[in-house]
Every structure is written in structure tokens, then in C-alpha cells.
Amino acid sequence: MEKTCTHLNQIRQVTPSAVGCEDCLKTGDSWVHLRLCLICGHVGCCDSSKNKHATKHYHTTSHPIIRSFEPGENWKWCYIDELFISF
């Protein structure tokens, strides 16, 4: 049986919190790729970035679903179910 995300009902219409990683912008740091929290709109850097702010945001808030905030990328990820979600 194919595993499915059980948290899709938590997705909200969100406004991005920043044009770059919100936390890196505050400290003057850089990032590799951006992720958007689909629960609150927090923009954080990916796990390839040294600060991993998107994942830190998940651990702090328990907001389970992010999407790529990169142009041309159309995917979502659920931290709890550990799977990619198709649009």
C-alpha cells in the first residue's frame, strides 16, 4: 500500500514571511535553497544550507508541511510522514 500524507488538512493559504530565509536575513547569513511553511508562511533555508532554518522551524513549531520556494520547483514535503506530496 502506498503511504499518503495525513496532514494535508493543516495546509493554509499563507503569505511568505520574507523574500529570503527569514532567519538568515536577520543575521546576515546566506542560504542554498528556500522552503515555505504551508501552515504559517515562514520562509526558511533548506537542509543543504548550513543553518537548516526550515527544519529548525518544524522542530520548534511542529508545522509539518513545507513546499519549495524556488522558481520552477513544484513539490511539498511532510516532515512527519517523511514523504514528498504531489501538487
GROMACS elastic network, one bead per residue, 0.5 to 0.9 nm:
[ bonds ]
;  ai    aj funct       b0    kb
    3    81     6  0.82782   500
    3    83     6  0.81410   500
    4    81     6  0.77382   500
    4    83     6  0.78711   500
    4    85     6  0.81202   500
    5     8     6  0.64649   500
    5    78     6  0.69024   500
    5    80     6  0.84785   500
    5    81     6  0.59571   500
    5    82     6  0.84833   500
    5    83     6  0.72670   500
    5    84     6  0.85343   500
    5    85     6  0.73012   500
    6     9     6  0.77105   500
    6    78     6  0.89444   500
    6    80     6  0.89025   500
    6    81     6  0.74540   500
    7    10     6  0.57032   500
    7    11     6  0.77085   500
    7    64     6  0.71766   500
    7    65     6  0.75672   500
    7    78     6  0.76412   500
    7    80     6  0.83774   500
    7    81     6  0.83384   500
    8    11     6  0.56602   500
    8    65     6  0.78471   500
    8    78     6  0.87639   500
    9    12     6  0.83050   500
   10    38     6  0.80632   500
   10    39     6  0.64100   500
   10    63     6  0.84289   500
   10    64     6  0.82844   500
   10    65     6  0.81279   500
   11    14     6  0.86539   500
   11    37     6  0.88526   500
   11    38     6  0.53375   500
   11    39     6  0.53016   500
   11    40     6  0.87513   500
   11    65     6  0.72648   500
   12    38     6  0.59454   500
   12    39     6  0.53656   500
   12    40     6  0.73712   500
   12    41     6  0.87382   500
   13    38     6  0.73080   500
   13    39     6  0.78564   500
   13    40     6  0.84255   500
   13    41     6  0.83822   500
   14    17     6  0.87836   500
   14    36     6  0.89639   500
   14    37     6  0.81947   500
   14    38     6  0.63954   500
   14    39     6  0.69780   500
   14    40     6  0.59861   500
   14    42     6  0.87360   500
   15    18     6  0.87763   500
   15    40     6  0.77820   500
   15    41     6  0.53158   500
   15    42     6  0.83671   500
   16    19     6  0.72379   500
   16    36     6  0.68975   500
   16    37     6  0.82900   500
   16    40     6  0.82461   500
   16    42     6  0.60839   500
   16    43     6  0.61579   500
   17    20     6  0.85556   500
   17    21     6  0.86826   500
   17    22     6  0.67583   500
   17    36     6  0.86938   500
   17    40     6  0.84673   500
   17    41     6  0.56079   500
   17    42     6  0.51341   500
   17    43     6  0.58219   500
   18    21     6  0.67268   500
   18    22     6  0.55694   500
   18    25     6  0.86407   500
   18    41     6  0.87301   500
   18    42     6  0.75942   500
   18    43     6  0.61667   500
   18    44     6  0.89730   500
   19    22     6  0.77377   500
   19    43     6  0.76705   500
   20    23     6  0.86557   500
   20    24     6  0.78268   500
   20    25     6  0.68411   500
   20    31     6  0.84191   500
   20    34     6  0.69546   500
   20    43     6  0.66182   500
   20    44     6  0.74374   500
   20    45     6  0.80896   500
   21    24     6  0.52890   500
   21    25     6  0.60123   500
   21    26     6  0.86922   500
   21    30     6  0.81861   500
   21    31     6  0.71438   500
   21    33     6  0.86815   500
   21    34     6  0.64420   500
   21    35     6  0.81345   500
   21    42     6  0.83590   500
   21    43     6  0.52159   500
   21    45     6  0.53886   500
   21    53     6  0.76138   500
   21    54     6  0.84822   500
   22    25     6  0.53578   500
   22    26     6  0.65785   500
   22    42     6  0.72031   500
   22    43     6  0.56926   500
   22    44     6  0.60457   500
   22    45     6  0.83978   500
   22    53     6  0.85437   500
   23    26     6  0.52157   500
   23    27     6  0.66500   500
   23    28     6  0.86470   500
   23    29     6  0.83274   500
   23    43     6  0.83018   500
   23    44     6  0.69011   500
   23    45     6  0.84043   500
   23    51     6  0.89035   500
   23    53     6  0.69181   500
   24    27     6  0.51902   500
   24    28     6  0.57234   500
   24    30     6  0.60737   500
   24    31     6  0.72299   500
   24    44     6  0.80342   500
   24    45     6  0.78797   500
   24    51     6  0.79108   500
   24    53     6  0.80583   500
   25    28     6  0.50903   500
   25    29     6  0.63292   500
   25    30     6  0.77030   500
   26    29     6  0.78418   500
   27    30     6  0.89660   500
   29    51     6  0.87107   500
   30    45     6  0.87206   500
   30    49     6  0.78700   500
   30    50     6  0.84958   500
   30    51     6  0.88247   500
   31    34     6  0.75186   500
   31    44     6  0.87957   500
   31    45     6  0.57455   500
   31    46     6  0.75528   500
   31    48     6  0.81789   500
   31    49     6  0.51111   500
   31    50     6  0.73004   500
   31    51     6  0.78163   500
   31    52     6  0.86052   500
   32    45     6  0.68159   500
   32    46     6  0.67809   500
   32    47     6  0.86101   500
   32    48     6  0.63620   500
   32    49     6  0.51366   500
   32    50     6  0.84951   500
   33    44     6  0.85214   500
   33    45     6  0.57139   500
   33    46     6  0.54094   500
   33    47     6  0.84685   500
   33    48     6  0.75157   500
   33    49     6  0.71621   500
   33    68     6  0.80689   500
   33    69     6  0.76607   500
   33    70     6  0.67946   500
   34    43     6  0.66174   500
   34    44     6  0.56961   500
   34    46     6  0.56991   500
   34    54     6  0.79701   500
   34    67     6  0.87875   500
   34    68     6  0.63182   500
   34    69     6  0.50904   500
   34    70     6  0.61904   500
   35    42     6  0.81875   500
   35    43     6  0.56672   500
   35    44     6  0.53280   500
   35    45     6  0.59492   500
   35    46     6  0.61997   500
   35    53     6  0.89432   500
   35    54     6  0.62133   500
   35    66     6  0.61976   500
   35    67     6  0.56310   500
   35    70     6  0.75972   500
   36    39     6  0.88347   500
   36    40     6  0.86010   500
   36    41     6  0.59111   500
   36    42     6  0.58020   500
   36    44     6  0.65591   500
   36    45     6  0.88457   500
   36    54     6  0.76931   500
   36    65     6  0.85937   500
   36    66     6  0.52945   500
   36    67     6  0.52957   500
   36    68     6  0.62302   500
   36    69     6  0.56036   500
   37    40     6  0.58517   500
   37    42     6  0.51766   500
   37    43     6  0.64771   500
   37    44     6  0.79724   500
   37    54     6  0.76394   500
   37    57     6  0.84820   500
   37    58     6  0.84164   500
   37    63     6  0.72097   500
   37    64     6  0.80538   500
   37    65     6  0.61681   500
   37    67     6  0.66686   500
   38    41     6  0.58058   500
   38    42     6  0.80206   500
   38    63     6  0.79868   500
   38    64     6  0.83068   500
   38    65     6  0.57485   500
   38    66     6  0.53337   500
   38    67     6  0.69139   500
   38    76     6  0.88712   500
   39    42     6  0.82633   500
   39    63     6  0.61138   500
   39    64     6  0.78268   500
   39    65     6  0.70032   500
   39    66     6  0.79813   500
   40    63     6  0.79638   500
   42    54     6  0.79834   500
   42    57     6  0.79403   500
   43    53     6  0.83876   500
   43    54     6  0.70456   500
   43    69     6  0.78379   500
   44    52     6  0.74198   500
   44    55     6  0.79602   500
   44    56     6  0.86234   500
   44    57     6  0.75551   500
   45    48     6  0.80257   500
   45    49     6  0.60823   500
   45    50     6  0.85472   500
   45    51     6  0.71377   500
   45    52     6  0.54965   500
   45    53     6  0.50872   500
   45    54     6  0.53462   500
   45    55     6  0.82135   500
   46    49     6  0.54542   500
   46    50     6  0.84880   500
   46    51     6  0.81328   500
   46    52     6  0.52919   500
   46    53     6  0.67942   500
   46    54     6  0.58971   500
   46    55     6  0.73585   500
   46    68     6  0.88987   500
   47    50     6  0.71948   500
   47    51     6  0.75587   500
   47    53     6  0.77721   500
   47    54     6  0.75539   500
   47    55     6  0.70622   500
   48    51     6  0.85176   500
   48    52     6  0.70701   500
   49    52     6  0.55186   500
   49    53     6  0.82533   500
   50    53     6  0.86817   500
   51    54     6  0.87305   500
   51    56     6  0.83889   500
   52    55     6  0.56961   500
   52    56     6  0.62867   500
   52    57     6  0.87424   500
   53    57     6  0.59323   500
   53    58     6  0.85896   500
   54    57     6  0.50760   500
   54    58     6  0.64674   500
   54    59     6  0.89139   500
   54    66     6  0.81181   500
   55    59     6  0.63449   500
   55    60     6  0.86432   500
   55    79     6  0.83561   500
   56    59     6  0.50906   500
   56    60     6  0.61427   500
   56    61     6  0.85720   500
   57    60     6  0.51054   500
   57    61     6  0.59604   500
   57    62     6  0.76936   500
   57    63     6  0.76370   500
   58    61     6  0.52828   500
   58    63     6  0.52077   500
   58    64     6  0.63359   500
   58    65     6  0.84177   500
   58    66     6  0.89650   500
   58    79     6  0.76542   500
   59    62     6  0.55693   500
   59    63     6  0.79739   500
   60    63     6  0.83291   500
   61    64     6  0.85928   500
   62    79     6  0.88627   500
   62    80     6  0.87569   500
   63    66     6  0.82429   500
   63    79     6  0.83977   500
   64    77     6  0.80739   500
   64    78     6  0.53777   500
   64    79     6  0.51816   500
   64    80     6  0.59729   500
   64    81     6  0.84982   500
   65    76     6  0.67934   500
   65    77     6  0.55988   500
   65    79     6  0.63871   500
   65    80     6  0.83002   500
   66    69     6  0.88822   500
   66    75     6  0.86339   500
   66    76     6  0.55543   500
   66    77     6  0.54050   500
   66    78     6  0.66814   500
   66    79     6  0.81337   500
   67    70     6  0.88964   500
   67    73     6  0.87066   500
   67    74     6  0.74402   500
   67    75     6  0.56832   500
   67    77     6  0.61201   500
   67    78     6  0.89028   500
   68    71     6  0.83072   500
   68    73     6  0.61239   500
   68    74     6  0.66009   500
   68    75     6  0.60570   500
   68    76     6  0.65408   500
   68    77     6  0.84201   500
   69    72     6  0.89201   500
   69    73     6  0.74096   500
   69    74     6  0.85586   500
   70    73     6  0.56506   500
   70    74     6  0.83722   500
   71    74     6  0.84092   500
   74    86     6  0.78929   500
   74    87     6  0.68693   500
   75    84     6  0.68238   500
   75    85     6  0.63141   500
   75    86     6  0.59535   500
   75    87     6  0.64533   500
   76    83     6  0.84755   500
   76    84     6  0.56560   500
   76    85     6  0.50045   500
   76    86     6  0.66929   500
   76    87     6  0.74218   500
   77    81     6  0.86225   500
   77    82     6  0.71235   500
   77    83     6  0.57736   500
   77    85     6  0.58387   500
   77    86     6  0.89483   500
   78    81     6  0.55458   500
   78    82     6  0.54521   500
   78    83     6  0.55774   500
   78    84     6  0.65235   500
   78    85     6  0.73352   500
   79    83     6  0.72374   500
   80    83     6  0.82168   500
   81    84     6  0.88737   500
